[in-house]
Amino acid sequence: MSRPAALAALLACLGLALLSGCGSGDTGLGGDSSAGSEASNSGFDAANVYREALPGVVTIRSIFGSVGGAAEGSGFVLDTSGRIVTNAHVVTDESSGTRKPAKEVFVEFPNRNVVAAKIVGFDPFADVALLEVKPDGLGLHPLELGDDHEISVGEPVAAIGSPFGEQSSLSVGVVSAINRSVKSLTQFEIDGAIQTDASINPGNSGGPLLDANARVLGINQQIETSSGANDGVGFAVPVSAIRRSIAQLEEDGSAEYAYLGVSTQALYPQLAEKLGLDTTYGGLLAAVVPGGPGEKAGLEGGDQKLTFQAAEYRTGGDVILQIDGHKVVGANDLARLVADRKPGEKVTLTVLRDGKREQIELTLGQRPETVSTG
């Protein structure tokens, strides 16, 4: 079972996932002061990364009132104007049935300064929140944002945060995998997540995952666990998603995402042969959301069930091969390609239907937090 940094839940273009959190208190994600694994790359100096980044890593405490209690997580300084980034689940709560921001948020810096913070906005789809503090007298130390598109599996990384309230804790490990899909705070998934074996535990939520140059590759968000503690499988929201989220949050405090309104299953060569399809890749259209953009464009979901190679599939519907010429090959490709667009944009889908390839033009909608396939 997997859990988010403080609390989280997600999908993709309609895919399901389960998480395990990492913020201390009622919600959270975390990192441990002991290393999850030794970073073997001779060019990786964990002590130097710690020295460079620590002044910009903060502890965040959120007060939700008598109903929601409190939560503790981590975050990092984005710029000298006082903006701070963390996970949305560190500063929001949905115990009342609706996600609401904390009544009060306090930020503690490594130099022992503790100040109140304003929630500029939060993005439940990417589990990102943007905070703001008054910078006067704080001597803020911003962390540089890196590029998650350039990382590779096996690359050493460091996580800094406040696992179980133990502030300024360092853990090191490697990038275990890239392009994972993990739960958000909605029914949709976060795509492009970074998997790491660096130790992450409750309280690390929102803290930075850093490369050898102390640049932020992502924010630690959740762990996959069967015990409730770190089992060596942690996930971070990629910095590319953070950039996209922040750009919207700083404008009006909210974030919008494009929406196709379909659920797909990845096609592979053996399955395609079994189904007699003239393709070895694509997304099998399992279901179409009633009233969504896909249904309005005439996309057809599967109406048959097939058990093949120990997995179940919905077949008989369209197969989405491409979006605007970009192939849908991996399980997360469709969600990623849609997420790169904006609501209201028109896209052209290449669809395999009844053995023939067709071009379907579709106007993307705005992603809702919850969906129903009817």
C-alpha positions as CSV (number, residue, x, y, z in Angstrom):
1,M,0.0,0.0,0.0
2,S,1.3,3.4,-0.8
3,R,0.8,6.8,0.9
4,P,1.5,10.5,0.1
5,A,3.8,13.0,1.9
6,A,1.1,14.2,4.2
7,L,-2.0,12.8,2.6
8,A,-2.7,12.2,-1.1
9,A,-4.7,10.4,-3.8
10,L,-4.5,10.3,-7.7
11,L,-5.4,9.2,-11.3
12,A,-4.1,10.0,-14.8
13,C,-6.5,10.4,-17.7
14,L,-8.6,8.2,-15.5
15,G,-6.1,5.7,-13.8
16,L,-6.2,4.6,-10.2
17,A,-3.4,4.4,-7.6
18,L,-2.8,4.0,-3.8
19,L,-0.2,5.8,-1.6
20,S,1.3,6.1,1.8
21,G,1.9,9.6,3.3
22,C,4.9,11.4,4.7
23,G,4.0,14.4,6.8
24,S,4.1,14.1,10.5
25,G,1.0,14.6,12.6
26,D,-2.3,13.9,11.0
27,T,-0.9,13.9,7.5
28,G,2.6,13.8,6.0
29,L,5.6,12.4,4.1
30,G,9.1,12.0,5.5
31,G,12.8,11.4,5.2
32,D,15.2,9.8,7.7
33,S,18.6,10.9,8.9
34,S,20.0,7.5,8.1
35,A,20.8,6.8,4.5
36,G,18.5,4.5,2.6
37,S,21.4,3.3,0.5
38,E,25.0,4.5,0.0
39,A,25.3,6.8,-3.1
40,S,28.2,5.1,-4.9
41,N,28.9,7.8,-7.4
42,S,32.4,9.1,-6.6
43,G,31.3,12.6,-7.8
44,F,28.6,12.8,-5.2
45,D,29.5,14.7,-2.0
46,A,26.5,14.3,0.3
47,A,28.1,16.6,2.9
48,N,28.6,19.4,0.4
49,V,25.0,19.0,-0.9
50,Y,23.8,19.3,2.7
51,R,25.8,22.4,3.4
52,E,24.7,24.1,0.2
53,A,21.0,23.3,0.5
54,L,20.2,23.2,4.3
55,P,19.8,27.0,4.7
56,G,17.0,26.9,2.2
57,V,15.1,23.9,3.7
58,V,12.3,24.7,6.2
59,T,9.9,22.9,8.6
60,I,6.2,23.7,8.1
61,R,3.6,23.4,10.8
62,S,-0.1,23.7,9.9
63,I,-3.0,24.2,12.3
64,F,-6.4,23.1,11.1
65,G,-8.5,23.7,14.2
66,S,-10.3,21.3,16.5
67,V,-11.6,19.2,13.7
68,G,-8.6,18.6,11.5
69,G,-5.8,18.9,14.2
70,A,-2.3,19.7,13.0
71,A,0.3,18.5,10.5
72,E,4.0,19.0,10.1
73,G,6.0,18.7,6.9
74,S,8.9,20.3,5.1
75,G,9.5,22.8,2.3
76,F,12.1,24.9,0.6
77,V,12.7,28.5,-0.2
78,L,12.0,29.4,-3.8
79,D,13.3,33.1,-3.9
80,T,14.4,36.0,-1.8
81,S,10.9,37.6,-2.0
82,G,9.7,35.1,0.6
83,R,8.0,32.4,-1.5
84,I,8.2,28.8,-0.2
85,V,7.2,25.5,-1.9
86,T,5.7,22.5,-0.1
87,N,3.2,19.8,-0.7
88,A,-0.5,20.8,-0.8
89,H,-1.3,18.0,1.7
90,V,1.0,19.6,4.3
91,V,-1.1,22.8,4.4
92,T,-4.6,21.5,3.5
93,D,-7.1,19.1,5.0
94,E,-10.2,17.3,3.8
95,S,-11.5,15.7,6.9
96,S,-14.7,17.8,6.6
97,G,-15.3,16.3,3.1
98,T,-14.0,19.4,1.3
99,R,-10.3,20.2,0.9
100,K,-9.6,23.4,2.9
101,P,-6.5,25.4,3.7
102,A,-5.0,25.4,7.2
103,K,-6.2,28.1,9.5
104,E,-2.6,29.0,10.4
105,V,0.8,28.0,8.9
106,F,4.1,28.6,10.5
107,V,7.6,28.2,8.9
108,E,10.7,27.4,10.9
109,F,14.1,28.1,9.3
110,P,17.4,26.3,10.2
111,N,18.6,29.5,11.9
112,R,15.7,29.1,14.4
113,N,13.5,31.9,13.0
114,V,9.8,31.0,13.1
115,V,7.3,33.1,11.2
116,A,3.7,33.0,10.0
117,A,3.1,32.2,6.4
118,K,0.3,33.0,3.9
119,I,-1.0,30.2,1.6
120,V,-0.8,31.8,-1.8
121,G,-2.6,28.8,-3.4
122,F,-2.5,25.0,-3.7
123,D,-2.7,22.6,-6.5
124,P,-4.4,19.3,-5.5
125,F,-3.6,17.7,-8.9
126,A,0.2,18.0,-8.5
127,D,0.1,18.1,-4.6
128,V,2.0,21.4,-4.7
129,A,1.4,24.5,-2.5
130,L,2.9,28.0,-2.7
131,L,3.4,29.9,0.6
132,E,4.7,33.4,1.3
133,V,6.5,34.9,4.3
134,K,7.7,38.4,4.9
135,P,11.4,38.3,4.0
136,D,12.5,41.1,6.3
137,G,15.4,40.1,8.5
138,L,15.3,36.4,7.5
139,G,18.3,36.2,5.2
140,L,16.5,33.8,2.8
141,H,18.6,31.2,1.0
142,P,16.7,30.1,-2.2
143,L,17.4,26.7,-3.7
144,E,18.1,26.4,-7.4
145,L,15.6,24.4,-9.5
146,G,17.1,21.6,-11.6
147,D,15.8,19.7,-14.6
148,D,14.1,16.3,-14.0
149,H,14.2,15.6,-17.7
150,E,18.0,15.2,-17.5
151,I,18.1,12.7,-14.6
152,S,18.9,9.0,-15.1
153,V,18.3,5.9,-13.1
154,G,21.2,5.2,-10.7
155,E,22.0,8.9,-10.2
156,P,22.7,9.7,-6.6
157,V,20.3,12.0,-4.8
158,A,19.8,13.5,-1.3
159,A,16.6,14.3,0.6
160,I,16.5,16.9,3.4
161,G,13.5,17.4,5.7
162,S,12.0,16.9,9.1
163,P,11.1,13.2,9.4
164,F,9.1,12.6,12.6
165,G,9.8,16.2,13.6
166,E,13.6,15.6,13.5
167,Q,14.6,18.8,11.7
168,S,17.4,19.2,9.1
169,S,17.7,15.4,8.6
170,L,19.6,14.1,5.6
171,S,19.2,10.8,3.7
172,V,20.9,9.7,0.6
173,G,20.2,7.2,-2.1
174,V,19.7,6.9,-5.9
175,V,17.1,7.5,-8.5
176,S,15.4,4.1,-8.6
177,A,13.1,4.9,-11.5
178,I,11.6,7.8,-13.4
179,N,8.3,8.5,-15.1
180,R,6.2,6.8,-12.4
181,S,2.5,7.7,-11.8
182,V,1.5,8.3,-8.2
183,K,-1.5,9.5,-6.3
184,S,-2.4,13.1,-6.0
185,L,-5.1,14.6,-3.8
186,T,-7.7,14.0,-6.5
187,Q,-8.8,11.0,-8.6
188,F,-6.0,11.8,-11.1
189,E,-2.4,10.8,-10.9
190,I,0.8,12.8,-10.9
191,D,2.8,11.7,-13.9
192,G,6.6,11.8,-14.2
193,A,7.2,11.1,-10.5
194,I,10.7,10.2,-9.4
195,Q,11.2,7.0,-7.5
196,T,14.1,6.9,-4.9
197,D,15.4,4.6,-2.2
198,A,16.6,7.6,-0.2
199,S,14.9,7.2,3.2
200,I,11.6,9.1,3.3
201,N,9.2,9.1,6.3
202,P,6.3,11.2,7.8
203,G,7.5,14.8,8.1
204,N,9.6,14.8,4.9
205,S,6.6,15.8,2.8
206,G,7.3,18.9,0.7
207,G,11.1,18.8,1.3
208,P,13.5,18.8,-1.6
209,L,15.0,15.9,-3.5
210,L,18.4,17.2,-4.6
211,D,21.0,16.3,-7.2
212,A,24.8,16.4,-6.8
213,N,24.8,20.1,-7.3
214,A,22.2,20.8,-4.6
215,R,19.5,21.6,-7.2
216,V,15.9,20.6,-6.6
217,L,14.8,17.7,-8.8
218,G,11.5,17.3,-7.0
219,I,9.6,17.5,-3.7
220,N,9.3,14.3,-1.6
221,Q,5.6,13.4,-1.6
222,Q,4.8,9.8,-0.7
223,I,6.1,6.3,0.1
224,E,5.0,2.9,-1.0
225,T,4.7,0.8,2.2
226,S,3.1,-2.2,3.7
227,S,4.2,-1.3,7.3
228,G,3.5,2.4,7.4
229,A,7.2,3.2,7.6
230,N,9.9,3.6,4.9
231,D,10.4,0.4,2.9
232,G,12.9,2.0,0.5
233,V,10.4,3.1,-2.1
234,G,9.7,6.8,-2.1
235,F,8.4,9.2,-4.7
236,A,8.9,12.9,-5.5
237,V,6.8,15.2,-7.5
238,P,9.1,16.2,-10.5
239,V,10.4,19.8,-10.7
240,S,8.8,20.2,-14.1
241,A,5.4,19.7,-12.5
242,I,6.3,22.0,-9.7
243,R,7.2,24.8,-12.2
244,R,4.0,24.4,-14.1
245,S,2.0,24.5,-10.8
246,I,3.7,27.5,-9.4
247,A,3.3,29.5,-12.6
248,Q,-0.5,29.1,-12.2
249,L,-0.6,29.5,-8.4
250,E,1.2,32.8,-8.4
251,E,-1.4,34.2,-10.8
252,D,-4.6,33.5,-9.0
253,G,-3.9,30.8,-6.4
254,S,-5.3,27.9,-8.4
255,A,-4.2,25.6,-11.1
256,E,-6.1,24.2,-14.1
257,Y,-5.4,21.1,-16.2
258,A,-6.6,19.8,-19.5
259,Y,-9.0,16.9,-19.5
260,L,-9.8,14.3,-22.1
261,G,-12.3,12.3,-20.1
262,V,-11.3,8.7,-20.9
263,S,-9.8,5.7,-19.2
264,T,-7.2,3.7,-21.2
265,Q,-5.0,0.6,-20.8
266,A,-1.6,0.3,-22.5
267,L,-1.4,-2.0,-25.5
268,Y,1.6,-4.2,-26.1
269,P,2.7,-6.5,-29.0
270,Q,1.3,-9.8,-27.6
271,L,-2.0,-8.2,-26.5
272,A,-2.3,-6.5,-29.9
273,E,-1.8,-9.9,-31.6
274,K,-4.4,-11.5,-29.4
275,L,-6.9,-8.8,-30.4
276,G,-6.0,-8.9,-34.1
277,L,-5.1,-5.2,-34.1
278,D,-2.9,-3.6,-36.8
279,T,-0.6,-1.9,-34.3
280,T,1.8,-2.8,-31.5
281,Y,1.2,0.3,-29.4
282,G,-1.6,2.6,-28.3
283,G,-4.1,3.1,-25.5
284,L,-7.0,0.8,-25.4
285,L,-10.0,3.0,-24.7
286,A,-11.7,1.2,-21.8
287,A,-14.2,3.8,-20.8
288,V,-15.5,7.2,-21.8
289,V,-16.7,9.7,-19.1
290,P,-20.3,10.7,-19.8
291,G,-20.5,14.3,-20.9
292,G,-16.7,14.6,-21.2
293,P,-14.7,15.9,-24.1
294,G,-14.0,12.4,-25.4
295,E,-17.7,11.4,-25.5
296,K,-18.6,14.7,-27.2
297,A,-16.0,13.9,-29.9
298,G,-17.5,10.5,-30.5
299,L,-14.8,8.3,-28.9
300,E,-16.0,4.8,-28.2
301,G,-15.0,2.8,-25.1
302,G,-14.7,-1.0,-24.7
303,D,-17.9,-3.1,-24.3
304,Q,-16.2,-6.5,-23.9
305,K,-14.0,-8.1,-21.2
306,L,-10.8,-10.1,-21.8
307,T,-8.5,-11.9,-19.4
308,F,-5.1,-12.3,-21.0
309,Q,-1.7,-13.1,-19.4
310,A,-3.2,-12.8,-15.9
311,A,-4.6,-9.3,-16.5
312,E,-8.1,-8.0,-17.4
313,Y,-8.9,-5.7,-20.2
314,R,-11.9,-3.8,-21.6
315,T,-11.8,-4.3,-25.4
316,G,-13.9,-3.6,-28.4
317,G,-13.4,0.2,-28.3
318,D,-11.1,2.7,-30.0
319,V,-7.4,2.5,-29.7
320,I,-5.7,6.0,-29.3
321,L,-2.5,5.9,-31.3
322,Q,-1.4,9.5,-31.3
323,I,-2.1,13.0,-30.0
324,D,-1.0,15.7,-32.5
325,G,1.4,13.2,-34.0
326,H,2.9,12.1,-30.7
327,K,2.7,8.3,-30.2
328,V,0.9,6.8,-27.2
329,V,3.2,4.0,-26.3
330,G,3.8,3.8,-22.5
331,A,1.0,3.5,-19.9
332,N,1.4,7.1,-18.9
333,D,1.9,8.7,-22.3
334,L,-1.7,9.7,-22.9
335,A,-2.1,11.4,-19.5
336,R,1.3,13.2,-19.9
337,L,0.5,14.5,-23.4
338,V,-2.9,15.8,-22.2
339,A,-1.3,17.4,-19.2
340,D,1.0,19.4,-21.4
341,R,-2.0,21.1,-23.0
342,K,-4.4,23.7,-21.6
343,P,-8.2,23.5,-21.2
344,G,-9.9,24.7,-24.4
345,E,-7.1,23.7,-26.7
346,K,-7.9,21.6,-29.7
347,V,-6.0,18.4,-30.4
348,T,-6.1,15.8,-33.2
349,L,-6.3,12.2,-32.1
350,T,-5.2,9.4,-34.4
351,V,-7.5,6.5,-33.6
352,L,-7.7,2.9,-34.7
353,R,-11.4,1.9,-35.1
354,D,-12.7,-1.2,-36.8
355,G,-9.3,-1.8,-38.4
356,K,-9.0,1.7,-39.9
357,R,-7.1,4.8,-38.8
358,E,-9.1,7.9,-38.3
359,Q,-8.4,11.5,-37.3
360,I,-10.6,13.0,-34.6
361,E,-10.4,16.6,-33.6
362,L,-11.3,17.3,-30.0
363,T,-11.5,20.3,-27.7
364,L,-10.0,19.5,-24.3
365,G,-12.0,20.3,-21.2
366,Q,-11.0,21.4,-17.7
367,R,-10.1,18.6,-15.4
368,P,-12.5,18.1,-12.5
369,E,-11.3,16.7,-9.1
370,T,-13.6,13.8,-9.3
371,V,-15.1,11.9,-12.2
372,S,-17.6,9.2,-12.8
373,T,-17.7,6.7,-15.7
374,G,-21.4,6.1,-15.2
